[in-house]
Amino acid sequence: MADLIAQTVAFVIILFVLWKYVLPLIGKMVKDRQDSVQHQVDEARTATRNLEEAQAKLDASVEQARQEAGRIRDDARSEAATIREELVAQAEAEVARIKQRGEEQLTAQRDQVVRGLRAEVSGTSMQLAERVVHEHLADDTARSATVDGFLSEIENLPLPRSGAAVGGSQ
């Protein structure tokens, strides 16, 4: 029995030492470990929240960038349409100006050709008339016939009335 009591006392002493020194140490270690795990969980939650906030900001920024890109694209299309309209208007004005200048040049050239033709025709007709008159007057018989015809035309003219001048108004 003495062994049993000695073993019981030794057991109680070991339990007391474990209870007094080891158990608080293990409890403290468990508590520290729980605090560490809790701290890591809190940090993970905070990191998750921060990640979600960052993701939301990123999504908002991406959406804003898409809207901005769409606005820029729409502005560029609008500006391109405006520039196109301006260029078309300028081209039409240039075409009208070139057409007007061409018409003016054609008119000037036509007038110049008409003047040249008139001068040439009048000169040619004068030469032809001279030649006809010379040939006609070169022949004495033809010349007499012409003078006789002229005189008969003068005789057939009506006489001017009294008070009217010779060669009066018509």
C-alpha positions as CSV (number, residue, x, y, z in Angstrom):
1,M,0.0,0.0,0.0
2,A,2.8,2.3,0.6
3,D,3.6,2.1,-3.0
4,L,0.1,3.0,-3.9
5,I,0.2,6.0,-1.6
6,A,3.6,7.0,-2.9
7,Q,2.4,6.7,-6.4
8,T,-0.8,8.6,-5.6
9,V,1.2,11.3,-3.9
10,A,3.7,11.4,-6.8
11,F,0.7,11.5,-9.2
12,V,-0.9,14.4,-7.3
13,I,2.4,16.3,-7.2
14,I,2.8,15.8,-11.0
15,L,-0.8,16.9,-11.5
16,F,-0.2,19.9,-9.2
17,V,3.0,20.8,-11.1
18,L,1.2,20.3,-14.4
19,W,-1.8,22.3,-13.2
20,K,0.3,25.1,-11.7
21,Y,3.0,25.4,-14.2
22,V,2.4,23.5,-17.4
23,L,-1.3,24.0,-17.9
24,P,-1.1,27.9,-17.7
25,L,1.8,27.8,-20.1
26,I,-0.1,25.6,-22.5
27,G,-3.2,27.7,-22.0
28,K,-1.2,30.8,-22.7
29,M,0.3,29.2,-25.8
30,V,-3.2,28.1,-26.9
31,K,-4.5,31.6,-26.2
32,D,-1.6,33.2,-28.1
33,R,-2.2,30.8,-31.0
34,Q,-6.0,31.6,-31.0
35,D,-5.2,35.3,-30.9
36,S,-2.7,34.8,-33.7
37,V,-5.2,32.9,-35.8
38,Q,-7.9,35.5,-34.9
39,H,-5.6,38.2,-36.0
40,Q,-4.8,36.4,-39.2
41,V,-8.6,35.9,-39.8
42,D,-9.2,39.6,-39.1
43,E,-6.4,40.5,-41.5
44,A,-7.7,38.2,-44.1
45,R,-11.2,39.8,-43.7
46,T,-9.7,43.2,-44.0
47,A,-7.6,42.1,-47.0
48,T,-10.7,40.6,-48.6
49,R,-12.7,43.8,-47.9
50,N,-9.8,45.9,-49.3
51,L,-9.6,43.6,-52.3
52,E,-13.4,43.9,-52.9
53,E,-13.1,47.7,-52.6
54,A,-10.1,47.7,-54.9
55,Q,-12.0,45.5,-57.3
56,A,-15.0,47.8,-57.2
57,K,-12.8,50.8,-57.8
58,L,-11.1,48.9,-60.7
59,D,-14.5,48.0,-62.2
60,A,-15.7,51.6,-61.8
61,S,-12.4,52.9,-63.3
62,V,-12.7,50.4,-66.2
63,E,-16.4,51.4,-66.8
64,Q,-15.4,55.1,-66.6
65,A,-12.6,54.4,-69.1
66,R,-15.0,52.6,-71.4
67,Q,-17.5,55.6,-71.2
68,E,-14.6,58.0,-71.8
69,A,-13.4,56.0,-74.7
70,G,-17.0,55.9,-76.1
71,R,-17.3,59.6,-75.7
72,I,-13.9,60.2,-77.3
73,R,-14.9,57.9,-80.2
74,D,-18.2,59.7,-80.6
75,D,-16.5,63.1,-80.5
76,A,-14.0,61.8,-83.1
77,R,-16.8,60.6,-85.3
78,S,-18.6,63.9,-84.9
79,E,-15.5,65.9,-85.6
80,A,-14.7,63.6,-88.6
81,A,-18.2,64.2,-90.0
82,T,-17.8,68.0,-89.5
83,I,-14.4,67.9,-91.2
84,R,-15.8,65.8,-94.0
85,E,-18.6,68.3,-94.5
86,E,-16.2,71.2,-94.5
87,L,-13.9,69.5,-97.0
88,V,-16.9,68.6,-99.2
89,A,-18.1,72.3,-99.0
90,Q,-14.6,73.5,-99.9
91,A,-14.3,71.0,-102.7
92,E,-17.7,72.1,-104.1
93,A,-16.7,75.7,-103.8
94,E,-13.4,75.0,-105.6
95,V,-15.3,73.1,-108.3
96,A,-17.7,76.0,-108.7
97,R,-14.8,78.5,-108.8
98,I,-12.9,76.4,-111.4
99,K,-16.1,75.9,-113.5
100,Q,-16.7,79.7,-113.3
101,R,-13.2,80.4,-114.3
102,G,-13.4,77.9,-117.2
103,E,-16.6,79.4,-118.4
104,E,-15.1,82.9,-118.3
105,Q,-12.1,81.6,-120.2
106,L,-14.3,80.0,-122.8
107,T,-16.4,83.1,-123.1
108,A,-13.2,85.2,-123.5
109,Q,-11.8,82.8,-126.1
110,R,-15.1,82.7,-128.0
111,D,-15.3,86.5,-128.1
112,Q,-11.7,86.6,-129.3
113,V,-12.4,84.0,-132.0
114,V,-15.5,85.9,-133.0
115,R,-13.6,89.2,-133.2
116,G,-10.9,87.5,-135.2
117,L,-13.3,85.9,-137.6
118,R,-15.2,89.1,-138.0
119,A,-12.0,91.0,-138.8
120,E,-10.9,88.2,-141.2
121,V,-14.3,88.0,-142.8
122,S,-14.6,91.8,-143.1
123,G,-11.1,92.0,-144.6
124,T,-11.8,89.1,-147.0
125,S,-15.2,90.6,-148.0
126,M,-13.6,94.0,-148.6
127,Q,-10.9,92.4,-150.8
128,L,-13.6,90.4,-152.6
129,A,-15.8,93.5,-153.1
130,E,-12.8,95.4,-154.3
131,R,-11.9,92.7,-156.8
132,V,-15.5,92.5,-158.0
133,V,-15.8,96.3,-158.3
134,H,-12.4,96.5,-160.2
135,E,-13.4,93.7,-162.5
136,H,-16.8,95.1,-163.1
137,L,-15.5,98.7,-163.6
138,A,-12.6,97.5,-165.7
139,D,-15.0,96.6,-168.5
140,D,-16.3,99.8,-170.2
141,T,-19.7,98.3,-171.1
142,A,-20.3,97.1,-167.6
143,R,-19.3,100.4,-166.2
144,S,-21.7,102.2,-168.5
145,A,-24.5,99.8,-167.6
146,T,-23.8,100.4,-163.9
147,V,-23.8,104.2,-164.2
148,D,-27.0,104.0,-166.3
149,G,-28.7,101.8,-163.7
150,F,-27.7,104.1,-160.9
151,L,-29.1,107.1,-162.8
152,S,-32.4,105.4,-163.5
153,E,-32.7,104.5,-159.8
154,I,-32.2,108.2,-158.9
155,E,-34.9,109.2,-161.4
156,N,-37.4,106.8,-159.9
157,L,-36.9,108.2,-156.4
158,P,-39.9,110.3,-155.1
159,L,-39.3,114.0,-155.1
160,P,-39.1,115.7,-151.7
161,R,-42.1,117.8,-150.7
162,S,-41.8,121.5,-150.3
163,G,-40.3,122.6,-147.1
164,A,-38.5,119.3,-146.6
165,A,-34.8,119.3,-147.1
166,V,-33.2,117.2,-149.7
167,G,-32.0,113.9,-148.0
168,G,-34.4,114.6,-145.1
169,S,-35.3,112.3,-142.2
170,Q,-36.9,109.0,-142.9
